[in-house]
Amino acid sequence: MLFKQKKALVISDFDGTICTVDVGNRVLSHFTKKSWDDLDREYVKGSIGSREAYGKIAPLMAVNPARLNAYVLKLAKIDPFFVKFYRLAKKRGVDVKIVSDGLDFYIRAIMEKHRLGEIEFFSNAVVFGEKDSLTFDFPQANPLCGRCGTCKNKILNDHRLLYEKIIYIGDGHSDICPSRCADMVFAKKVLLRKCEEEGTTPYQPFQNFGEIAKYLKDHF
């Protein structure tokens, strides 16, 4: 029996994309005992990867699960058109997965709050310790590179042969590598500027998931 590919897969970033707030950045800033602006500047410049940055930020943080959960849920605003988009994708036979260089704790909490916990996601993990300490784990890291905590590019390529078409949605630095391997990209902010600069993968600017829902209606 010949293997039949599925129709399409949408892979979406979380912070600033599905969630309208960059929750990861807000969490790290709120619960660190001193500034990590220098680390952030080094990351933006590309001098260090997110995995190294997380390792240096962890000792600066102090928070327990209850406080983190309460803080996260106050920020839990998702794109107003995302639920409509997701329902349409299911109806049209298009799978949806989330890839994030953020943290599992808040992604799970926010998606469950909006009754979207069934959507599979890939991210870094928070490991809580004693006296409000924590560390980070990187189950989705790529040992061949190691820059990002979550290698979105590896996740995309792990699914490549399963689908006829892969659509990528994102906005930031960690979305640049996977966008180059997608068949279609919806981009804004940092990712959009990179797509405009490189001009290789077909891309479309977007502001919200209503525009991506329209794309699904027109093409699937």
C-alpha positions in Angstrom: 0.0 0.0 0.0 1.5 3.4 -1.0 1.8 6.1 1.6 -0.6 8.9 1.1 0.4 12.4 2.3 -2.0 14.5 4.3 -3.3 17.7 2.7 -1.6 20.4 4.7 0.0 21.3 8.0 -0.1 24.8 9.6 2.8 25.3 12.0 2.5 28.4 14.1 4.7 30.3 16.5 3.0 31.2 19.8 4.3 34.4 21.5 3.2 37.4 19.5 1.5 35.2 16.9 -1.3 33.0 18.4 -1.0 34.9 21.7 -1.1 38.7 21.1 1.3 39.2 24.0 4.9 38.0 24.2 4.2 36.1 27.3 7.7 34.5 27.5 9.4 37.9 27.5 7.0 39.3 30.1 7.4 36.2 32.4 11.2 36.4 32.2 11.2 40.1 32.9 8.7 40.0 35.8 10.2 37.2 37.7 14.0 37.9 37.4 15.8 39.4 40.3 17.9 41.7 38.1 17.9 42.9 34.6 18.8 40.6 31.7 18.7 43.3 29.0 22.4 42.6 28.1 21.5 39.0 27.3 18.5 40.1 25.3 20.7 42.4 23.2 23.2 39.6 22.6 20.4 37.3 21.5 18.9 39.9 19.1 22.4 40.5 17.6 22.8 36.8 17.1 25.8 36.6 19.4 24.2 33.9 21.5 21.3 31.5 21.0 18.2 31.2 23.1 19.3 28.0 24.7 22.4 29.8 26.1 20.3 32.8 27.1 17.9 30.6 29.0 20.7 29.0 30.9 22.0 32.3 32.1 18.5 33.7 33.0 17.4 30.7 35.1 19.6 31.5 38.1 18.1 35.0 38.1 14.5 33.8 38.4 12.4 33.2 41.5 8.8 32.0 41.2 6.6 29.1 42.2 4.0 27.4 39.9 1.0 29.1 41.6 2.3 32.6 41.2 3.4 32.0 37.6 0.1 30.5 36.7 -1.8 33.5 38.1 0.4 36.0 36.3 0.2 34.1 33.0 -3.6 33.9 33.0 -3.8 37.7 33.4 -1.9 38.0 30.1 -3.8 35.2 28.3 -5.0 37.1 25.2 -5.0 35.1 22.0 -5.7 36.4 18.5 -9.4 37.1 18.3 -9.7 35.2 15.0 -7.6 32.2 16.1 -10.5 30.0 17.2 -12.4 30.6 14.0 -9.2 29.8 12.0 -8.7 26.6 13.9 -12.2 25.4 13.5 -12.0 26.1 9.7 -8.7 24.2 9.5 -10.2 21.2 11.1 -13.2 21.3 8.8 -10.9 21.5 5.7 -8.7 18.7 6.9 -5.7 20.9 7.6 -3.7 20.0 10.7 -2.4 22.7 13.1 0.6 22.5 15.5 2.4 25.0 17.6 6.1 25.5 17.8 7.6 27.8 20.4 10.9 28.8 21.8 8.9 29.8 24.9 7.8 27.7 27.8 5.4 24.8 28.1 3.9 26.0 31.4 2.2 29.1 30.0 1.4 27.7 26.6 -0.5 24.9 28.2 -2.3 27.2 30.7 -3.4 29.7 28.0 -4.5 27.1 25.5 -6.5 25.2 28.1 -8.1 28.5 29.3 -9.4 29.0 25.7 -10.4 25.3 25.4 -7.7 24.7 22.8 -5.7 22.2 24.8 -6.1 19.5 22.1 -3.6 21.4 19.8 -0.2 19.7 19.9 2.6 22.0 20.8 6.4 21.8 21.0 8.4 24.1 23.3 11.0 24.4 26.1 10.0 23.1 29.5 10.1 24.6 33.0 11.4 22.5 35.8 10.4 23.9 39.2 12.8 23.5 42.2 13.0 24.3 45.8 12.6 27.9 47.2 11.0 29.3 44.1 14.0 28.2 41.9 13.6 26.8 38.4 15.6 25.5 35.5 14.8 25.0 31.9 14.8 21.8 29.9 15.1 21.6 26.1 13.3 18.5 24.8 13.1 19.9 21.3 16.7 21.1 20.9 18.7 20.1 17.8 22.0 18.6 18.9 23.5 19.4 15.5 23.1 23.1 16.1 22.1 23.9 19.7 21.4 27.6 19.4 17.7 27.5 20.0 16.0 25.8 22.9 13.4 24.6 20.5 14.6 23.9 17.0 11.5 24.8 15.0 13.3 23.9 11.8 13.8 20.3 12.9 10.2 20.0 13.9 9.0 21.3 10.5 11.3 18.9 8.7 10.3 16.0 10.9 6.8 16.5 9.4 7.9 17.3 5.9 7.1 13.9 4.3 3.8 13.6 6.0 2.2 16.6 4.2 1.8 17.9 0.7 2.1 21.4 1.9 3.5 23.1 5.1 2.4 26.6 6.0 4.4 28.5 8.6 3.2 31.5 10.7 5.5 33.6 12.8 6.9 37.0 13.8 10.3 36.7 15.4 14.0 35.7 15.2 13.4 32.0 16.0 10.9 31.8 13.1 13.5 32.7 10.4 15.1 29.2 10.0 11.8 27.2 9.7 10.2 29.8 7.4 12.9 29.0 4.8 11.8 25.4 4.7 8.0 26.0 4.4 5.9 26.1 1.3 4.1 29.2 2.3 4.8 31.8 5.1 2.6 34.3 6.9 4.9 36.8 8.5 4.9 40.0 10.5 7.5 42.1 12.4 11.1 40.6 12.4 10.1 37.6 10.2 8.4 39.8 7.6 11.4 42.0 7.3 13.6 38.9 6.8 11.2 37.5 4.2 11.2 40.8 2.3 15.0 40.9 2.4 15.6 37.3 1.2 12.6 36.9 -1.1 12.9 33.2 -1.5 10.0 31.5 0.1 6.5 32.6 -0.9 5.2 34.8 1.9 2.3 37.1 2.8 2.2 39.8 5.5 -0.6 39.3 8.0 -2.1 41.1 11.0 -4.4 38.4 12.4 -5.6 34.9 11.8 -8.7 36.1 10.0 -6.4 36.7 7.0 -5.0 33.1 7.3 -8.6 31.7 7.6 -9.4 33.4 4.3 -6.3 31.8 2.7 -7.5 28.4 3.9 -11.0 29.1 2.4 -9.5 30.0 -0.9 -7.0 27.2 -1.2 -8.5 24.2 0.7 
